[in-house]
Amino acid sequence: MRKSKKLISILLVTILISSLVIGCTKKDTKDKDSEDTGKLSENIVEDRSTDVVVIGTGGAGLAAALEAKNGEKDVIIVEKMSIVGGNTLRATGGLNAAGTSVQKELGIEDSPEKHFEDTMKGGHEKNDPELVKIMTDNAADAVEWLIGIGADLSDVGRLGGASNDRAHRPTGGAPVGSHIIKVLHENAEKEGIEILLDTTATEILYEDNKVKGIVAKDKDGNEFKIESKAVIVATGGFGANSDMVVEYNESLKGFGTTNHPGATGDGITMATAIGADLVQMEEIQTHPTVVPDNGFMITEAVRGNGAILINREGKRFINEIGTRDVVSEGILAQEKQTAFLFFDEGIRESLKAIDKYVDMGLTTEGESIEELAKALDINGENLAETVKLYNEYVDAKEDKEFSRPDMPRKIEKAKYYAIEVGPAIHHTMGGLKINTKAQVLNKEGNPISGLYAAGEVVGGVHGGNRLGGNALADIIVFGRIAGNTSVEDME
Ligand SMILES: Cc1cc2nc3c(=O)[nH]c(=O)nc-3n(C[C@H](O)[C@H](O)[C@H](O)COP(=O)(O)OP(=O)(O)OC[C@H]3O[C@@H](n4cnc5c(N)ncnc54)[C@H](O)[C@@H]3O)c2cc1C
């Protein structure tokens, strides 16, 4: 009797636990499978259909999705990673735009024409001038649009190759990319745009000379179709795909990367499979200030705000705010192919992003220049002399050694900091060929009906070398254009 009572109670407890588990599972599935717009969904295996499919949740994809939704189209975004944001999430330095209300408030006189000239010069005039003009003419509007939907871009600084202060970022110089992604993502949720995480687009469907949607795989490998009238490829670059990097530029074999692991060039593979043309695939940029041990990139804004680069003799060797290709080469020519990014407390106070580097333990620190030199095991006398000379150049507003055009502050306030840095793969300038409406072109130069692309997956905007701050301008401007064109072409 006692035995059967015990059995009954075990049975009851089991039923209770199972029903709780089933309840939870059902609830989870319901939430996840829910058509509730704006919710992150998982484990969806049934075929779907919508007006516009966007591949990728970086800045380009989210901006495109918002504009398509604004044009009253239904949008589904697929993202292969477990989080939104891609490389955009990693951007720290700023978003270049000329003629913004923010610049005006700060008394900075600038123009899209100057931005255009800097971009073409920085790209060694290899850029597609029509695409550059679209970017530089519309970057200010992109900033106003982002501010209008909730972004804080009130701090403006200068990044390499710019003739003016035009890199927009949040108050105090806080990291820009994560902020932009947060704002775009919140707006996408508010607008009811469905985002499928852990969902990899594997193929673009193409029939009767028209794009018909995509094939995707969920995280368990279940394949399903999303039929659509338009597909916007916003998959980012291929900086994390070392095979693809070496295929197009053998000299970069063995380099590390600053990119997130999803930057593998999938959009290029999928779009070329249906006839898309490519441009300038060999143009791949290294970023000069990456921590060799862990691949963590130190934003160019640190140099923009006054840091210098020194070698193991304690000497400067280059204009620190030159273009990335030139500064990278300069560092590779130094002993051990690395250098030290050197700055003081004043520079740290001018840029919030630096706090993170200190918290992460990336800096070597000293209460005096000599103490820091000792900790770095480099020549302290030379370093003290280098800093003295540099400060004289700041006062004279002329760098007599390396013609650095902008020296915003002296290096004179203890503590002193140094970070060992060297170049790593950073940006892939080549990619899909588009026109000024973000329509993807085939090898005959004609738009592929229903196919659009924006962001780092596209080639030609940055030519032979991308300027710091121009990628974010590019992805927001062309992301919005891709979204708008997809709507126009449907009507
Ligand atoms: C460390 C770092 C710092 C940077 N700092 C700056 C800066 O300060 N200023 C600046 O202008 N630029 C900066 N850049 C460059 C800039 O961040 C990128 O060029 C830009 O964000 C790319 O945006 P995107 O939307 O094109 O691609 P991404 O932001 O990379 O987004 C692409 C998304 O597509 C997803 N995806 C890829 N393939 C698939 C697939 N098959 N299916 C589904 N999803 C897929 C990816 O997972 C990713 O989430 C920086 C880059 C890095 C790496």
The ligand as an ORCA input file, in Angstrom:
! r2SCAN-3c Opt
* xyz 0 1
  C      37.119     47.034    -34.966
  C      36.488     47.897    -36.024
  C      36.345     49.263    -35.823
  C      35.782     50.073    -36.812
  N      35.629     51.426    -36.590
  C      35.039     52.189    -37.524
  C      34.779     53.579    -37.297
  O      35.030     54.096    -36.217
  N      34.224     54.303    -38.293
  C      33.901     53.758    -39.507
  O      33.400     54.463    -40.371
  N      34.097     52.434    -39.732
  C      34.645     51.645    -38.784
  N      34.833     50.312    -39.015
  C      34.318     49.734    -40.259
  C      32.814     49.554    -40.159
  O      32.465     49.193    -38.837
  C      32.296     48.485    -41.120
  O      32.816     48.668    -42.397
  C      30.788     48.578    -41.213
  O      30.233     48.598    -39.925
  C      30.190     47.445    -42.034
  O      28.795     47.533    -41.912
  P      27.876     46.529    -42.727
  O      26.484     46.792    -42.284
  O      28.191     46.595    -44.159
  O      28.354     45.097    -42.230
  P      28.370     44.469    -40.772
  O      28.169     45.497    -39.724
  O      29.564     43.614    -40.671
  O      27.053     43.566    -40.778
  C      26.915     42.474    -41.650
  C      26.057     41.428    -40.968
  O      25.697     40.415    -41.906
  C      25.743     39.159    -41.248
  N      25.891     38.103    -42.242
  C      26.961     37.816    -43.012
  N      26.706     36.779    -43.815
  C      25.442     36.388    -43.550
  C      24.610     35.343    -44.045
  N      25.032     34.468    -44.973
  N      23.355     35.224    -43.538
  C      22.907     36.053    -42.566
  N      23.667     37.054    -42.055
  C      24.911     37.214    -42.549
  C      26.947     39.287    -40.336
  O      26.938     38.324    -39.312
  C      26.795     40.723    -39.836
  O      26.046     40.786    -38.658
  C      35.378     49.497    -38.031
  C      35.496     48.122    -38.231
  C      36.036     47.312    -37.236
  C      36.169     45.839    -37.480
*
